[in-house]
Structures are given as structure tokens and as C-alpha cells.
Amino acid sequence: ARGFVPKTSRATARVGAALAAAVMEASMALGGGSGLVRPSVARQGGCRPFTAAFVSHRRRISSRASAADEAPASAPASAPLPDAPRARKHRKDTEGTRGDRRRETRDLRAPAGVRLEDVPVASDALPERTHPSHRLAPDVRRDPASFTEQFRKKPTALLVGYAGGNYRGNTVNHELPRGSTVDDVLEDALFKSGGVKLSNYRSRALGRLKWSRSSRTDKGVSSLATVVSLRLELDPSVWDPTKGGDYEAKALCEKINSFLPEDVKVFGVYSTPKSFQARRACVKRTYDYLLPARCLGIFPAGTSPSGDIPSGDTNQPWPGAPRAAGQSPARTMSLFREALEAFEGSHYFHNYTRRAAYARSKDWDASLSVGGPNSNGGRGRCGSRVSDPMDADADVLESEAEEQDASAKDSDDSVSSAEESSGARFVGSRRDGVYWLLERDDDDLVGIKHNRRIESFVASDVQTLRLKTKDEDESHMSEPFVRVTVRGDSFMLYQIRKMIATAVAVALGHYPAELIPASLARPARVVTPIAPPTTLYLHEAEFVPFAKNKSQKSKASHDDDDDDARSGTGATFHNTRDSVELETVNHRPDRLVPSSATRFAIERFREQTLDPALGPALASDEWDVFVSNLFRSRVWTRDGKGEKQSPAVAEVLAAFEPYAAERSARKRELREMDAVLEAKAAEGSET
């Protein structure tokens, strides 16, 4: 009878009514209560699904029976016994939620002549180690000239570009001074332009604005295509062409850019549905990385117009391993491109990120034995670091000390944690950070969160940048470099820089090329180097089409009435809010795609702002430090000369061979099964 809802015929309805009446009589006979099924449900000829409600009711019946047995004899038999107190489910954490905000503003009163929404709210919900510059002064007010009565709170997407050399990424970090991140600068500009109310300004993690980024960049990383979705206060007429607007709200962009520094710019303000979240809607991301040619041992006297690899300056010392000192620049570029191609496809990139940031916590495993992953009232997984697999690229803050350690040495923290892990059997060397697990290690699990798909990973020939001044009167050439372009669904922390650094190590003879496929296997544990972040930038992002909201559906349902409305006989919209929303939908594109004028503005920003910032970064000394640190890689013995390879590498490669053969056989078997199923489906369609 589980889930039985009769809706098919009268005969089925009669069976359901009889079954419901029988169950109700039986439950009343057992416990003397009101029964498992409500009388109204029984009269309608149906019964409620017997799931957790059935078990809870049986427990109440048994508790009543035991209470009646233990009651004193003087107690009247007909007196109703109260239900046993139910244990409440997990209470939702209300910190930072709407209920928490109501408590903050319960006794708040606005001064004379000031709106309540423009009164600053106490920032007690901010973390304890918040920098003083993040706390609002009592006299802060929103400029009355920056907004009008026509302003409405609308779901919006901002297309933003920035040169990240002066910022600590586009994230929220209350421990740093205000203005250290791109998000700080952007929120301040939106507040000054009237797009953010004072009551929503500087909220914890920008939660009151429903702030979401399409990509989270690290410290020093730049972008030309970051999209931020939020709820912004604006006049909807900025998107109406009949009122001087356009679907990218260029007038509003100019207003916001007037409060932004030169290295941050908003290219477009788009109207979006309420369900749009930039991080979830972004399905493809393309990054560019400028690698100085000297890091590959290529020292061209000048780049030829045809783009061919020049012969180079033979007087420069070879920066790679001694065993590869005699190879030509063409051979080096060939090895570099082959190493990049090895990353293409869907793999587990756990060795190319901070593995602990994407690993599930022990609380998740403990919850499986208690009541399942959603035992906390259906609100998701337990543990602070564990969430939906779609949240795998969630914000992970990094400190400057960790960044310096990662560039100077190959993540000693991961090696020390591996030494302290459980006693799972392995081959290789945990001390050197190169080993292969022979059995499951519960302290170092690799799961779906470490899986990513890379569509393409290519490298250009050696080229240079023409760096122009702001007045475009003078220009000079940058240092020769190789442009590396990677396109994929999403990327983890440090992933791109670690993959490029590993490909450089292969091209210079430090890493064997066979180690890259082995490092992408789940049992492999390999410490990988990391490249500098200053020349990495987001070049392009692709989004799914917008979902239709209620306004669009209601508009479609009223399309038949448009002709009658024009003649004065049909229904019309009298609600002002609904009319404004319908006008906004009419001027909204199907998906977030910049126009040709916006693409021209992005290209101009790249030439005038981003390229001049990347030019000095290519000539920085950090690249020499990066190349010299490859000799300290853990694939070599600890002599610092890069001449003798660690025996752990050979052991890992030997363990990978049968693993790769088994995986290939399994994939071949699955392809054959798919072919058989497709053939049967084709035969069925023909018949």
C-alpha cells in the first residue's frame, strides 16, 4: 500500500477506500488512537504513503500503551494521555540569514529625513579577525543623488575585467584591508553609484546581495570575462531602447566605472532571471597564460615574421636537466605541447591542486553510518568542507605565506600529511611525495570533486607583445613568450599553474613524460611544481541559456490576448511591478553574450591596461626562481643537481602499467556494450 493513490477508475477507488477503512479500524483497535489514516482521506478513497509517518505513529501508540501500563490505578481510564514530546530535527543555523537580520534591525530607528534602508546595520556577524577598515562608520550614508524613486532591486549580471597584479584575487577576505580584493573595489563602486542599499552594504560574504562569481581567480591573476551575478538596485529603464537604454546598460556601466580604478572595469550590466547564478551557469572557461620563452631554454634574438621558432642564442646557459642539454628549441616545444595534450580529457587532477580543499571530511563518512548524507533534515551533507559536487570550485582562501611556500617548494604540507596518514600499503616514497596506493586510504580520498574535463590545451609559437602607452604615442616590445591556452568546464585551485609547470618540467628533462598519465590516476600521489600567477588571466567564459521565469511564461500565456488588448477588448496588466518586469524581459537576451561593441571595449582594455601590466611580469626574476626550483623537484634525489632520478618514480610507473591496461580493457568493453545496445535500438526502430 506504500504510495498508493487511486486515480484511475471507480473500481480502484473502491479498493482504496476499503483498504483505507480497514487500516484505520486496525490501527484504532491496536492503540485506541485516531488511526493511521485520517477519516477525510478514507472518505476520499485514498491512503497516505506509509513511510516515516507510519513508524512515528506506531511509536506514539506504543508510548501510550506503556504509559497506560505504568499509570497509577487511581488515574481515570478515559483521561487522554498527552503525546510524547518529539525530538526536534536539526535546527537550521540562522547566522547570516533573514531571521538573523531581523534580530539585528528589530530596534533600529531611522533619523529624521533618512530612510530606514539607508541606516547602517551593526556588523556583529563579521568574523572575529575582521580588519577595522571593513566596519562601517556610523555617519555613512548613501548619496541621495545616486538613486531615484524608480529604482528596483533586480537580478543582474556584471561583465567585469581587471588586471589582478594589485589585488589578492576576486574574493572576500575580511582579514585584509578594505580594497585588497576585486570584490571590495567593485562593491564600493556599486554602493557609490546607488546600486546597493546601506542595509545590504558590506554584508558577510556579500550574502545579502546574493553575490556569485563565474570564476574565482587567485592572487595576481587577471580576467577579461568574469561575470558577477547579484541583486542590484537600478532603474529598469536602462535596458529599454525606447528610453535611451540598451540590453547591456552602457549608461549604467559608465556611472559605475566612474567610481572604479583604472585596472578594474565593468563592460556590461545584463538583466537575468532570478534563478541565474554566475558560477553554476558558466559551463566553459578559457584561460591564457604567458610563459617566458627563456623558461623553456629558448632565447631568440628576435621573432621572425612567419612565427617560426628562431634558432636562438646559443651562448645562454641551458636551464633544464643536464641530460636534455643538447636538444633543440623545436624539440623542446614539441615535448612541451605533448605534455599539455596529455592533460586533455576527463581526469582526476588531485595531484594538481590543494587536495585537502576538495576532499570530503570525516564527518561525511560518520554521517553515512548514522542516517545517510542527508540525515540533517535534508539540508545536504555534513562537514564544513563538503558540499554539492557542483560546488567543487567554491572559494578557497589562500594566504600569502602559502603562496610563497608553494612557489619555493613543492607543497611540503601535502607530504607531511601523507606521512601522518593511515598505514595503507603503497609503493614508492611518501617522504618524497611520489608513491602509489595499493589499497584505500581513508585519510587521503580522491573523489568526484577532483575530476575535471579539459577540452583543449595548446601552446603557440614564440611571440612578443607590443606594449603601448596610454597616449599611444610610444610603444616597445615585450620579452618573447609562449601563449598557453586552456579551455575546460572548470578548474580547481592552482590547477592551471601546476599543469603548466609540470609540462615545463617535462620539456626541460626533469619529469619523464610517462609520469603525467600516471599522476592522473586515482591511486597515484605525486607532488607537482607550481608556476607564477602573474601572467594568467581569464580570456573567455561561456554560459547556458537563461531559464524562463514566471514573467516570461505569463507573457507567453497572454500572447493570444495581445490583439484584443490593442483593440481595447482584451485583458491588460494593471500591476505596475508586473509591467516593469515584463518590459525587462522583453529587452533581455536569450543568454549572456557580449555584443561586438563590448568585445571591442574588452580588446581595448586588454591593449591599454592588461598588456602593459603583463609586460613587466614577463621580465620578472620570479621566473628564474621557478626554473631553478625544478632542480629541487622530488622526482630527483635530494642532491639538488637533477642528475639522479628517485627510484620512487620507476616504482610508480611500474604500478601504473597494469592499472592502465585494466582501464583500457574496461573502456573497450563498455564501448562494445554501447555498440550492441545501439544496434538493438536501431533494429527495434526499423521493426
C-alpha positions in Angstrom: 0.0 0.0 0.0 3.1 2.3 0.0 2.4 5.4 -2.0 -1.0 4.1 -3.3 -3.1 7.0 -4.6 -6.1 5.7 -6.6 -6.9 8.0 -9.5 -7.6 5.6 -12.4 -11.0 4.1 -12.1 -14.0 3.7 -9.9 -13.1 0.1 -9.1 -9.6 1.2 -8.0 -11.2 3.9 -5.9 -13.5 1.4 -4.2 -10.5 -0.8 -3.4 -8.6 2.1 -2.0 -11.5 3.2 0.2 -11.9 -0.3 1.6 -8.2 -0.6 2.2 -8.0 2.7 4.0 -11.0 1.9 6.2 -9.5 -1.5 7.1 -6.2 0.1 8.1 -7.9 2.8 10.1 -10.0 0.2 12.1 -7.0 -1.9 12.7 -4.9 1.0 14.0 -7.7 2.1 16.3 -8.0 -1.4 17.7 -4.3 -1.6 18.4 -3.7 1.7 20.1 -7.1 3.3 20.7 -5.9 6.4 18.9 -7.1 8.2 15.8 -5.7 5.7 13.4 -3.0 5.8 10.7 -5.3 7.3 8.1 -7.3 10.5 8.5 -11.1 9.9 8.1 -11.2 12.5 5.4 -8.6 10.6 3.4 -10.5 7.4 3.9 -13.7 9.0 2.7 -12.0 10.2 -0.4 -10.9 6.7 -1.3 -7.2 7.0 -0.7 -4.5 6.4 1.8 -1.4 8.3 2.9 2.0 6.8 1.9 3.4 4.6 4.8 6.9 5.9 5.3 8.3 7.7 8.3 4.8 8.8 9.4 3.8 5.1 9.9 6.8 4.4 12.1 6.3 7.6 14.1 2.7 6.8 14.7 3.4 3.3 15.8 5.9 4.7 18.3 3.3 7.1 19.7 0.9 4.1 20.0 3.5 2.0 21.9 4.4 5.0 24.1 0.7 5.5 25.0 0.4 1.8 25.8 3.5 1.8 28.1 2.3 5.0 29.8 -1.1 3.4 30.5 0.5 0.3 32.0 2.7 2.4 34.3 0.0 4.9 35.3 -1.4 4.6 38.9 -4.6 2.8 39.4 -6.4 5.9 40.7 -6.0 7.6 37.4 -9.2 7.6 35.3 -9.0 5.3 32.3 -10.8 7.7 30.0 -8.4 10.6 30.6 -6.4 11.3 27.4 -2.7 10.9 27.6 -0.6 13.7 26.1 1.7 12.7 23.2 5.3 12.0 24.0 7.5 15.0 23.2 9.0 14.7 19.8 12.7 15.2 19.3 13.2 18.3 17.1 15.2 17.8 13.9 18.4 19.6 13.3 17.8 23.3 13.8 19.0 25.3 10.8 21.9 27.7 11.5 20.3 31.1 11.3 23.6 33.1 11.3 23.5 35.5 8.4 20.0 34.5 7.3 17.0 36.8 7.0 15.8 35.8 10.5 19.2 36.8 11.9 19.0 40.1 10.0 15.6 40.8 11.5 17.0 40.4 15.0 19.8 42.9 14.1 17.3 45.5 12.9 14.4 44.9 15.3 15.0 48.0 17.4 16.6 50.1 14.6 15.1 53.5 14.1 15.8 55.9 11.2 16.7 59.5 12.0 14.5 62.3 10.6 14.8 62.7 6.9 16.7 59.3 6.4 15.2 56.1 5.0 15.4 53.0 7.2 17.1 51.2 4.3 19.9 53.8 4.4 20.7 53.3 8.1 23.9 51.1 8.6 23.4 47.8 10.3 25.8 46.7 13.1 28.4 44.4 11.6 28.5 42.0 14.5 28.1 39.0 12.2 31.5 39.6 10.6 34.4 37.3 11.6 36.4 38.0 14.7 39.6 38.8 12.9 38.0 41.4 10.6 40.2 44.3 9.6 38.9 47.6 11.1 38.5 49.1 7.6 35.6 46.7 6.8 33.4 48.1 9.6 31.1 50.9 8.6 31.2 54.2 10.3 28.0 55.5 11.9 27.8 58.5 9.7 28.0 56.6 6.4 25.0 57.4 4.1 24.0 56.6 0.6 24.2 59.6 -1.7 20.6 60.7 -2.4 21.6 61.9 -5.8 22.7 58.4 -6.8 19.2 56.8 -6.9 15.6 57.7 -7.7 12.2 56.5 -6.8 12.2 54.3 -10.0 15.0 52.1 -8.6 14.0 48.5 -8.1 16.0 45.5 -6.9 16.7 43.4 -9.9 18.7 40.2 -10.6 21.6 41.4 -12.6 24.9 40.2 -14.1 28.0 42.3 -14.4 30.7 41.6 -17.0 33.9 42.7 -15.4 37.6 42.8 -16.4 40.6 43.6 -14.2 44.3 43.5 -14.1 44.9 41.4 -10.9 48.5 42.4 -10.2 47.5 44.7 -7.4 44.8 42.5 -5.8 44.5 39.3 -3.8 42.0 37.7 -6.1 38.3 38.4 -6.7 37.1 37.0 -3.4 36.1 38.2 0.1 38.7 38.3 2.8 37.8 40.3 5.9 41.2 39.9 7.4 42.8 42.0 4.6 42.4 45.8 4.4 39.4 47.1 2.5 40.2 47.3 -1.2 42.7 44.4 -1.3 40.4 42.3 -3.4 38.5 43.0 -6.6 35.2 42.3 -4.9 35.8 45.0 -2.3 36.5 47.6 -5.0 33.5 46.5 -7.1 31.1 46.6 -4.2 32.3 50.0 -3.1 31.7 51.3 -6.6 28.2 49.8 -6.8 27.4 51.4 -3.4 28.6 54.9 -4.5 26.6 54.6 -7.8 23.4 53.9 -5.8 23.1 50.2 -6.7 23.5 48.8 -3.2 21.4 49.9 -0.2 23.3 50.8 3.0 21.4 48.0 4.8 22.9 45.5 2.3 26.3 47.0 2.1 29.4 45.0 3.3 27.4 42.0 4.5 29.1 38.8 5.4 30.4 37.1 2.3 28.2 39.5 0.3 25.3 37.2 1.1 22.6 39.9 1.2 23.4 40.7 -2.5 23.3 37.0 -3.5 26.8 37.6 -4.9 28.1 34.8 -7.2 31.2 34.8 -9.5 31.6 32.8 -12.7 35.3 32.2 -11.8 37.4 32.7 -8.7 40.9 33.9 -9.5 43.9 33.7 -7.2 46.2 36.5 -6.1 47.8 38.2 -9.1 45.5 36.6 -11.7 43.7 38.8 -14.2 40.5 38.5 -16.1 38.7 39.8 -19.2 35.4 37.9 -18.8 34.4 37.5 -15.2 30.7 37.6 -14.6 29.2 38.5 -11.2 25.5 37.9 -10.6 23.8 39.8 -7.8 20.7 41.7 -6.8 21.3 45.3 -7.8 19.2 48.4 -7.2 18.7 50.2 -10.5 16.1 51.8 -12.8 14.8 49.2 -15.2 14.6 51.7 -18.0 18.4 51.4 -18.5 17.6 48.3 -20.6 14.7 49.9 -22.6 15.8 51.2 -26.1 12.8 53.4 -26.3 14.0 55.3 -23.2 17.6 55.6 -24.3 18.9 52.3 -22.9 20.2 49.1 -24.3 20.3 45.5 -23.1 23.9 46.0 -21.8 23.1 49.2 -19.9 26.0 51.2 -21.2 24.9 54.4 -19.3 25.0 52.5 -16.0 28.4 51.0 -16.9 29.8 54.5 -17.3 28.3 55.5 -14.0 29.9 52.5 -12.2 33.2 52.9 -13.9 33.5 56.5 -12.7 34.0 55.1 -9.2 36.4 52.3 -10.2 40.2 52.4 -10.6 41.7 52.1 -14.0 42.7 48.5 -13.6 39.0 47.4 -13.0 36.2 48.0 -15.5 32.6 46.9 -16.0 31.8 46.2 -19.7 28.1 45.3 -19.4 25.2 45.2 -17.0 22.7 42.5 -18.0 19.2 41.6 -16.9 18.9 38.0 -15.8 16.3 35.7 -14.3 16.1 35.2 -10.5 17.4 31.7 -10.9 20.6 32.8 -12.6 23.8 32.1 -10.7 27.0 33.0 -12.5 29.1 30.1 -11.1 26.5 27.4 -11.9 25.5 28.9 -15.3 29.1 29.1 -16.6 29.8 25.9 -18.5 33.1 26.7 -20.3 36.1 28.8 -19.2 39.1 29.7 -21.3 42.4 30.9 -19.7 45.5 32.3 -21.3 49.0 32.0 -19.7 52.0 33.8 -21.0 55.2 31.7 -20.4 58.5 33.5 -21.0 60.5 31.7 -23.7 63.6 31.6 -21.5 61.8 29.2 -19.2 61.9 26.6 -22.0 65.5 27.3 -22.8 64.6 29.4 -25.9 66.5 32.7 -26.2 65.5 34.2 -29.6 67.4 37.3 -30.8 64.1 38.3 -32.5 60.9 36.6 -33.6 60.6 36.0 -37.3 57.5 37.4 -39.0 56.4 34.0 -40.1 56.1 32.9 -36.4 58.7 30.1 -36.8 60.8 29.2 -33.8 64.1 31.0 -34.2 67.5 29.4 -33.9 68.2 31.2 -30.7 71.2 32.5 -28.8 73.5 29.5 -28.1 75.5 31.5 -25.6 72.8 31.3 -23.0 73.0 28.5 -20.4 70.6 25.6 -20.6 68.0 26.0 -17.7 66.9 22.3 -17.7 68.3 19.0 -16.6 71.8 18.1 -17.8 70.6 15.0 -19.7 68.4 17.2 -22.0 71.0 20.0 -22.6 71.6 19.0 -26.3 68.0 19.2 -27.5 67.0 21.9 -30.0 64.3 24.6 -29.3 62.0 22.8 -31.7 62.3 19.5 -29.8 61.7 21.4 -26.5 58.5 22.9 -27.9 57.4 19.5 -29.2 57.8 18.0 -25.7 56.0 20.9 -24.1 53.0 20.6 -26.4 52.8 16.8 -26.0 52.8 17.2 -22.2 50.0 19.7 -22.5 47.9 17.3 -24.7 48.3 14.6 -22.0 46.0 16.6 -19.7 43.1 16.8 -22.3 40.0 14.8 -21.5 38.3 13.9 -18.2 40.8 13.0 -15.4 41.3 13.2 -11.7 43.5 16.3 -11.1 44.0 15.6 -7.3 47.8 16.0 -7.7 47.4 19.4 -9.3 45.6 21.3 -6.6 45.5 21.6 -2.8 43.9 18.2 -2.3 42.5 18.8 1.2 40.5 21.7 -0.1 38.4 19.4 -2.2 38.4 16.2 -0.1 35.3 15.2 1.9 35.6 15.4 5.6 35.4 12.6 8.2 32.0 14.0 9.3 30.6 12.9 5.9 31.7 9.3 6.5 30.4 9.3 10.0 27.0 10.6 8.8 26.7 7.6 6.4 26.6 5.2 9.4 24.1 7.4 11.3 21.4 8.4 8.9 22.8 8.9 5.5 24.3 12.0 3.9 21.1 14.0 4.3 20.2 13.0 7.8 20.3 16.6 9.0 16.8 17.3 7.9 17.5 17.1 4.2 19.8 20.1 4.1 22.8 18.5 2.5 26.0 16.9 3.6 27.7 17.2 6.9 31.0 18.8 7.4 32.2 22.3 6.6 34.3 21.3 3.6 31.9 19.0 2.0 29.1 20.2 -0.3 27.5 19.5 -3.6 29.9 18.3 -6.3 28.9 21.3 -8.3 30.4 23.4 -5.5 33.8 21.9 -6.1 35.2 25.2 -7.3 33.9 27.1 -4.4 36.0 29.9 -2.9 39.1 28.7 -1.1 41.1 31.5 0.5 44.8 31.4 0.3 47.4 33.3 2.3 50.5 35.0 1.0 52.7 32.7 3.1 51.2 29.6 1.5 51.6 31.1 -2.0 55.3 31.7 -1.3 55.8 28.2 0.0 54.1 26.7 -3.0 56.4 28.5 -5.4 59.6 27.8 -3.4 59.0 24.2 -2.7 56.5 21.5 -3.9 53.9 21.7 -1.1 55.7 20.2 1.9 52.3 20.3 3.7 50.9 17.6 1.4 54.0 15.4 2.0 53.8 15.8 5.8 50.1 15.0 5.8 50.8 11.9 3.7 53.4 10.7 6.2 50.8 11.1 9.0 48.0 9.3 7.2 46.9 5.8 7.8 49.0 2.8 7.2 47.7 1.9 3.8 50.0 -0.2 1.7 51.9 1.6 -1.1 54.9 1.5 -3.4 57.2 4.5 -3.8 58.2 7.0 -1.2 55.8 9.0 0.9 58.7 11.1 2.1 59.5 12.2 -1.4 55.8 12.6 -2.2 55.9 10.1 -5.1 54.0 6.9 -4.3 51.2 4.6 -5.5 48.5 3.4 -3.1 47.8 -0.3 -3.2 44.7 0.0 -1.1 42.2 2.5 0.1 43.5 5.3 2.3 40.6 6.8 4.3 42.7 9.8 5.3 43.5 10.7 1.7 40.5 10.1 -0.5 40.1 11.1 -4.1 36.5 11.5 -5.4 34.3 13.2 -8.0 35.3 16.7 -6.7 38.8 16.2 -8.1 37.5 15.3 -11.5 37.7 17.9 -14.3 37.3 17.9 -18.0 39.8 19.8 -20.3 38.6 20.3 -23.8 41.8 21.7 -25.3 45.3 22.6 -24.1 47.6 24.2 -26.7 50.7 26.4 -26.9 51.5 29.0 -29.6 54.9 29.7 -31.1 57.2 32.2 -29.6 55.8 35.8 -29.9 56.0 39.2 -28.3 53.6 41.9 -27.2 53.6 45.5 -28.4 53.2 47.5 -25.3 51.6 50.8 -25.9 51.4 53.8 -23.6 48.1 55.4 -22.6 48.5 58.1 -25.2 49.6 55.5 -27.8 52.5 57.8 -28.8 55.2 55.3 -28.0 55.4 51.6 -27.8 58.0 48.9 -27.2 58.2 45.1 -27.4 57.9 42.8 -24.5 60.1 39.8 -23.7 59.5 36.8 -26.0 56.9 34.3 -24.6 54.7 31.3 -25.4 51.0 31.8 -25.1 49.3 28.7 -23.5 45.5 28.5 -23.9 43.5 26.0 -21.9 39.7 25.5 -22.2 37.6 23.4 -19.9 34.5 23.1 -17.8 36.0 24.4 -14.6 39.4 24.4 -12.8 40.5 23.9 -9.2 42.8 25.9 -7.1 46.3 26.1 -8.6 45.3 23.5 -11.3 46.3 25.5 -14.4 49.6 26.8 -13.0 50.6 23.3 -11.8 49.8 21.7 -15.1 51.9 24.2 -17.0 54.7 23.9 -14.5 54.7 20.1 -14.9 54.7 20.5 -18.7 57.7 22.8 -18.4 59.4 20.2 -16.2 58.8 17.5 -18.9 60.2 19.8 -21.7 63.3 20.6 -19.6 64.0 16.9 -18.9 63.1 17.0 -15.2 60.0 14.8 -15.4 59.5 11.7 -17.6 56.6 12.2 -20.0 55.0 8.9 -18.7 54.6 10.4 -15.3 51.8 12.7 -16.4 49.3 10.0 -17.3 50.3 8.1 -14.1 49.7 11.2 -12.0 46.1 11.5 -13.3 45.2 8.0 -11.9 43.3 7.9 -8.6 45.9 5.7 -6.7 48.8 8.0 -7.7 50.2 10.6 -5.3 52.7 12.9 -6.9 53.9 16.3 -5.7 53.9 18.7 -8.6 55.5 22.2 -9.1 53.6 25.4 -9.5 54.2 28.3 -11.9 53.9 32.0 -11.0 50.4 33.5 -11.2 51.1 37.0 -12.6 50.6 36.2 -16.4 47.5 34.1 -16.0 44.1 35.6 -17.0 40.6 34.5 -17.8 40.1 35.1 -21.5 36.5 33.9 -22.2 33.5 32.4 -20.5 30.5 30.6 -21.9 27.1 30.4 -20.2 24.0 28.3 -20.7 20.8 30.0 -22.0 18.7 31.8 -19.4 15.9 29.9 -17.8 12.3 31.2 -18.4 10.9 32.8 -15.4 7.3 33.3 -14.4 7.1 36.6 -16.2 8.1 35.1 -19.5 5.6 32.2 -19.0 2.8 34.7 -18.2 3.8 36.7 -21.2 3.6 33.6 -23.4 0.2 32.8 -22.0 -1.1 36.3 -22.8 0.3 36.4 -26.3 -3.1 35.4 -27.7 -4.7 38.4 -26.0 -2.3 41.0 -27.4 -4.6 41.7 -30.5 -7.6 42.1 -28.3 -5.7 44.3 -25.9 -4.7 46.6 -28.7 -8.4 46.9 -29.8 -9.5 47.6 -26.2 -11.5 44.4 -25.7 -8.9 42.1 -24.1 -7.2 41.9 -20.7 -4.4 44.3 -19.8 -1.8 44.4 -17.0 -2.7 46.9 -14.2 0.1 46.0 -11.8 3.0 48.4 -12.1 5.6 45.9 -10.8 4.4 43.2 -13.3 4.6 45.7 -16.2 8.1 46.7 -15.3 9.2 43.1 -15.1 7.6 42.3 -18.5 9.4 45.2 -20.1 12.7 44.0 -18.6 12.1 40.5 -20.0 11.4 41.9 -23.5 14.8 43.5 -23.6 16.7 40.5 -22.2 18.8 38.3 -24.5 18.4 34.5 -24.5 21.8 34.1 -22.9 24.7 36.2 -21.7 26.7 37.0 -24.8 28.6 40.3 -25.1 27.9 42.4 -28.2 30.5 43.4 -30.8 30.9 46.8 -29.2 31.5 45.2 -25.9 34.1 42.9 -27.4 35.9 45.8 -28.9 35.9 47.5 -25.4 37.4 44.4 -23.9 40.1 44.2 -26.5 40.9 47.9 -25.9 41.1 47.3 -22.2 43.5 44.4 -22.8 45.8 46.5 -25.0 45.8 49.6 -22.8 45.6 48.1 -19.3 46.3 44.4 -19.1 49.1 44.0 -21.6 51.2 46.9 -20.0 50.7 45.1 -16.7 51.8 41.7 -18.1 54.9 43.1 -19.8 56.9 43.8 -16.6 55.7 40.5 -15.2 57.3 38.6 -18.1 60.7 40.2 -17.2 60.4 39.4 -13.5 63.0 37.4 -11.6 60.4 35.1 -10.3 60.6 33.0 -13.5 64.3 32.3 -12.8 63.4 31.2 -9.3 60.7 29.0 -10.7 63.1 27.2 -13.2 65.8 26.8 -10.6 63.3 25.2 -8.2 62.6 22.4 -10.7 66.0 21.0 -9.7 64.7 20.6 -6.2 61.7 18.6 -7.5 61.0 15.4 -5.6 61.4 13.3 -8.7 65.2 13.8 -8.2 67.3 12.5 -5.3 68.0 15.2 -2.7 71.3 16.3 -4.1 69.9 19.4 -5.9 71.8 18.6 -9.2 69.0 17.0 -11.1 71.2 14.1 -12.3 69.9 11.1 -10.4 66.2 10.2 -10.5 64.4 9.0 -7.4 63.6 5.2 -7.5 60.1 6.0 -6.4 59.3 7.3 -9.9 60.1 3.9 -11.5 58.0 2.1 -8.9 55.0 4.4 -9.6 55.3 3.9 -13.3 55.6 0.1 -12.9 52.4 0.1 -10.8 50.6 2.3 -13.3 51.2 -0.1 -16.3 48.7 -2.9 -15.2 46.3 -0.2 -13.9 46.3 1.5 -17.3 45.9 -1.8 -19.2 42.9 -2.8 -17.0 41.3 0.6 -17.5 41.8 0.4 -21.3 40.2 -3.1 -21.4 37.2 -1.8 -19.3 36.7 1.1 -21.6 36.9 -1.1 -24.7 34.3 -3.5 -23.1 32.0 -0.6 -22.4 32.3 0.7 -25.9 31.4 -2.7 -27.3 28.4 -2.9 -25.0 27.2 0.5 -26.2 27.6 -0.6 -29.8 25.4 -3.7 -29.1 22.8 -1.6 -27.4 22.7 0.9 -30.3 22.4 -1.9 -32.8 19.4 -3.4 -30.9 17.8 0.0 -30.7 18.3 0.6 -34.4 16.7 -2.8 -35.1 13.7 -2.0 -32.9 13.2 1.3 -34.6 13.2 -0.4 -38.0 10.7 -3.0 -37.0 
